[in-house]
Every structure is written in structure tokens, then in C-alpha cells.
Amino acid sequence: MQAGHESTESEKREHFRSRGKFPELEKKKTGVLLLHGFTSSLLAVSGLVPVLEKAGVEYEMPVLRGHNATPDALVGVKAEDWYDDGHQALEKLCERVDQVVVVGLSMGGLVALNLCARPHPLRDRICGCVTWAAALGFCNPLAWMAKPLSLFFHNWKGQESFNDPECRKNNQNYKTFPTKAFVELYDFAARTNKMLDDVEVPLCIIHSNKDQVVPYKKSVELFDEAGSSYCEFHTLTKSGHELGQDCECETVFGITAEFVDRFRN
């Protein structure tokens, strides 16, 4: 299973590092759980779908509560709703495959890490995790004030998340969103940061050092703090936050596909 790479071999080596040794695992029928980000439509991650379908890989790509609609759909939504939606999709996928690699963009990355870290009956069915700029922190200097600000400002303006103007033309993300929904995301990130040591499956981290929404350093911390015995970190240098839609998306798909292939029979 392959997707096109935009970077040269030397560039990939320069922007790649790993720790530990990839475990010797029995290869099994492997599916992919694909999780989008906060305020996203499915377009944020669906670019990987043709790669999966071409290879015959089963997948689930759920709409996490409050998304793929209008900003008002996020009113009253809790972080646990996003986790529950991810878990339900995991249950559905596990009916068709032996094991699952969880792939998540931004908020979806938080859901992915929680599915790997929290105790639940299907935790042992998760064999690997790929994060695309997991939302473990935020560049916006006002993010930490979201809770008190939510008492006065009911809506929050979305940040620019693309670096390529051509890619930006297809952006379907909400332009505004309920401030209390962001409070949920902010608190979800804080809780997830405290459980990184409980993420034990092989981990593939992808992040751009030009990300305007989630600090690149948060993925550096994830690489250092995750409990995974094997972890790899791919640094991109052109994309914005929307790794599945911006100018290096084919590289993201290729890295993800190659990682998933390591588990498949």
C-alpha cells in the first residue's frame, strides 16, 4: 500500500527520527480507524481513503459529534462524546478485522491517544497509532482563557490552518464555533497530556514545523513522553495544520500507509 511522496529520500532522512525497535508482531488482518479534527468535515482525513481502498484495507471514518454540519451542532457537545463516537466506530471496525491502527488529525489525534491509553475491552485490539498534529496544545495565546471568555463571548473565530492558498480553496472547516466547545477541547488536551505514558502501542507522529494551530513542540513532547517502546517522528516543513489537505498531504498519506503496512498480513 503506497501513496506518493513529495519529499526526496535525503529530505525524509533529515526530517525523521525514531526511538526503540519496532516489535516483531504477528501480521494480521488490519483495519484503520480514521478520525478528523475539531471543526472539520470528513474532507480533513478522507484523502487517505483511496489509498486504503486500493489496498483492500477495511476502515471506519466516523463523524465525531457536532461536526460535518454547522457550528451550532457543537453546542452542548462534550469531549466524552467525541471519545464515545470513536470507540463506537472502533467496535464496528473490530467486527471485520483482527486489529486496528488508529489514525487521528488534531482533535482526532486526542481521541486516538485516549483509545490507546484508557482501559477498555478493545484496547488490546489496537496495534498502532498515527497522529497528525495531535491537539495536545494550542498556539492561540488566548486559549488558556477560553473558559472565562466563554461567559462573555459565545463564539470563537477559527484560525488559519492552511499554508497553501490553492489547497485552502477546498476548506470546509467551520469559520466560527461555540467557545464552550473549545473549552471542551482545551480540557481534553490537558487530560490527554497526563496519560501519554499509558500509550504503549507503536506510535507514528507526523507534524509540520509550520503549524499555526498546534505547536510543533507538543509532538516533540509526545515523542519523548509516550510509553510506546517504538516511536517514529516525521517532521514536515511546508504544511499548515490541515495535514490531510494541505500541500504535503500526499507525503502524510504515504507515511501513514507505510506504517499501517507493517502490521498487515
PyMOL commands that set and color helices and strands:
alter all, ss='L'
color gray80, all
select helices_A, chain A and resi 9-14+42-44+46-55+71-74+79-94+107-117+123-125+143-149+165-168+179-193+196-198+216-225+249-261
alter helices_A, ss='H'
color red, helices_A
select strands_A, chain A and resi 16-19+30-35+59-60+99-105+126-132+155-157+176-178+203-208+231-236
alter strands_A, ss='S'
color yellow, strands_A
deselect
rebuild
show_as cartoon
